Amino acid sequence: MPLQPRGEEVVQVNSLPEPPIRTRCLIGSSHGWLVTVDDRSEMHLVNPITCEQIALPSVITIEQVNPIVDEYGALHKYEFSWHSRARGVYSSPSIFALDKLRHELHYKAFVFPDTSTGSYIVMLIHNPMRQLSFARVGDDKWTWLPPYDDYSDCTYKDGLLHAACTYKGELHTFDLSGPVVTRKTIISTPREYDCEYMYVVQAPWGSLLLIWRIFEDHNVEPEPGASVFWNTTQYRIYEFDAAGSELKEINCLHDHVLFLGHNQSLCLGAEEYPSLRANHAYFTDDNSLWACGLKNNHCDMGVLNLDDNSKEDLLSPQLWSNFPAPMWITPDLRKMNLASGGDRRKQIDGFNEATKIWLACT
């Protein structure tokens, strides 16, 4: 579903050549890049328009993953440890085939340009319990960010990572620039529902929006043979003013729209996109159960009116892709060689303008 800014040339993409995205899990979309996971559970950045591909550090460098080799020294399986700093070890390790770990480990990933280094940062939310790890382009391993878990969304603003911690209802900031990562809790939000996700979104006017996604109709622990489903019925939106450290609930986004799901959360001006409905949320399914390998189930996606919480289908159900779950992408039509030398900072500075051309739902 292509969307383009007012006055821009319409771009239609009908097919995508290699790399073989269709055989991979998709765990994130940010700034023109898809974050993909192959059949060995290894992660790659892919530009779906230019087909540029960048390998990320090996999955065996994540804190909870250890390699298992066969008698010839070849990687054979993975050992997955069920532990976090906050909860300790709460189950014995599991053994997974190379192509199965990705259904248990990976949840959501983000790509953030880092102008201070001329590169970019990849932030990964992963299991067990949706913890954080990050890597920069060129790193040989993932860096774990304990102690907390149950993160659901991230954004990068003013040199700080902002991470939404759903369980605690808190927004945490991480300073990744020094030799030691520092973390602060900058705000707490009220929790009023049992089943909800939290998003953090940069608003065009400079504020951060903290958004609760409410599921009032759900069945995530069905009887054998029953369907798994969850239905979004409401979004609660809070505006955070970092300068005043104040949080206030807002009931209307006026001429702005939200794009939420298994992608970097976006808030855009509807006047720039004539096909969009102001004060609406366009959402796709990012429930963590999809990361555990659930397929062929109801897909929770649509367009929700933030004024009265009425909801419409985003696409005909016959067009839904159940696995991987649909996500919003912001394509970059130029080839970006951030990992292969050149004037990296200049390339990143021009990067943001290219990503505003159009949005698509895959």
C-alpha positions, 0 to 999 in steps of 0.5 A: 500500500504505497503512500507518498508525500504531497507533490512527490512522484509516486513510486510503485514496487512490484517485485523484489529480487535477491536477497531472499527476504521471503525465506527469512523472518522479519523482525524490524523496519527502520530508516529504509532497512529491514532487519531479517533473520535467516535459516541459521538464525543470523541477522542481516540488514537488508535494503529491500529497494537496492538489495544491499545487505549487511551482516550483523554480529553472530547470534552466538555473541548474544548473552543467552546463546551458546553454540553446539558443534558436531564431531567435526567442529561445525555448528550444529545446534544452539543452546538457549539459556532462560535467564535475565539479570532481573529474574535470574535463571528460571528454567533449564537451557533449551536446545534448538536447531539452527533454523528454530532459534529465531522463533524463540529468540528474536522479537523486534529490532531497530536501526538508528543512524548515529551521526556522532560516529558516522555509523549506525546502531542496531537495537535488538529486543530479544527473549527471554523476557524481551531484553535489550542488546545492541551493536554498531556496524563493525562490532563483532558481538552484541552488547547486553543491556541488563538488568531490566526486561519486558521492553516493547519499543525503542527510539533514538533521540538527542544521542540517547536510546529511549526504551519503553518498558511495558511491565513497569510502565516506564521510559528508560534512557541509555547513554551508549556513547561512553565505555560504560552504558548508563541508564536512567528512568525518566518517567512512569505511566499509569497502567490500567489494563491487563493486556497492553503494549507500550510504544515511544514515538518521536512527534514532529513538534519535538516531544515524545509520545508514550502510547499504550496499545489496549487489547480488550478482546483476546485469547492468548492461551487457547484450548487445543485446536482453538485460535489464538487472537487479540484485538486492539480496541484503543490507544492511550496517548501521553505526551512527554516534555523532556524539558519539564519532565511532565507527562500529560494525556492527550485525546487528539493528534489533530492533523497527525497520524500514527504508524505502529507495529513491528517497525520503528513507530512513526508520527507523521503530518497528514497534510504531507500524505493526502491519502492518510486520515488525520487523527488515526492510527495505522497499525499492524500486528506485533504481538510477541507470540508471533516471535514464538513461531505462531503462524496462520492465526488472526492478524490484528491490524487495521486503521483506528480512529483516535476520536471514537476508537472505531476501527476499519480493516487496513486491507482485505483479509485475503491479502494478509500475510500471516507470517511474517506478520505485516509491517510498515516500511519506509523505503530508501531509494538510494544505495547506502554503503555505510559499512564500506567506507566513504564519507559515512557522516555525509551519507547519514546526514542525507539519509533522513530526507530519502526515507520520507518518500513513501510508506508501504505495508508488506 
